[in-house]
């Protein structure tokens, strides 16, 4: 009930409602613990999802990859480049016919942050323009920059005037 006008007594609700505005800006231990618990649970769920996804990817990684036509041999001159997608439409790749007329193909996703790598004919290497990562055109190994591992190599073969992609080689850092 409200105090009668002219009375100096505080309203009853202020005594029952014990939160003071000055104390409202501080975080209580209970609130902080609740926040940490919910955040930890969210991280646990996220890590669980990554683990399950890696198990599913490992199961499909052992499956045979399709044989796909990339281009005709005439389409890629010496020093030329052909972009294609293998093994799925979401996997960009790059095919290069180097100065020695050798064909090499790699995943076009940088192993650092998945930026697209491009062929630099004047430097004779694959370059990631995002963070200045450089890869060897012969082996796909890291020459410079932040990429942690070599580019995955696309296994290709040239037969009857056609260039085919037949698989993917995941290379180790020391290779």
Phi, psi and omega in degrees: 000152178278148176284147180297151179300143181089350180272146181267003181286140179287153175297150183298325183296333179290332177282323180283331179263096193271010179274123178264139183302325180292326180278348184292337183278349179272144177271129180278158179300323180296318178294318180295318178296319178298317178298313180297319180296313180294320178295317178297319178297318178298320178292322177298315178298317179298316178293324176298318178297317178298319180296313180297318179297321179293325176294319179293321178294323179295326179292321180279340181294328180283348181289150179292135179274151181288155174268124185229142176282128180266309185194172171272156182299329181288339181290336185243094178287171177300128184083001182270164183229144174226127176267139179210177180235129181202139358275348178238167178295347179267001184248095180285142180224164180228131178249130181231134170259107185287176184302330178275017180064017178275136177266130174225148179219141181221162170297142182271000179270122176298141181282000177273291181228023176066024172289159180282128175272149180232156180272130175253105183290327180289330178261352179054054180202167173265135185235141173256110184288345182295312185225026178054051173266134181237140181235145177291136179285334181282319187242341184084002181288159182285127176265323183199152172104189186278350182302132185279342183209165180294163175288142173296132182267136177268125179284123181233157173217148181247124182209132176055041177077007179240150176249126184244144169261132185237350181178183180229135174251120175270120184263146177274162183302320183282349184286000000 
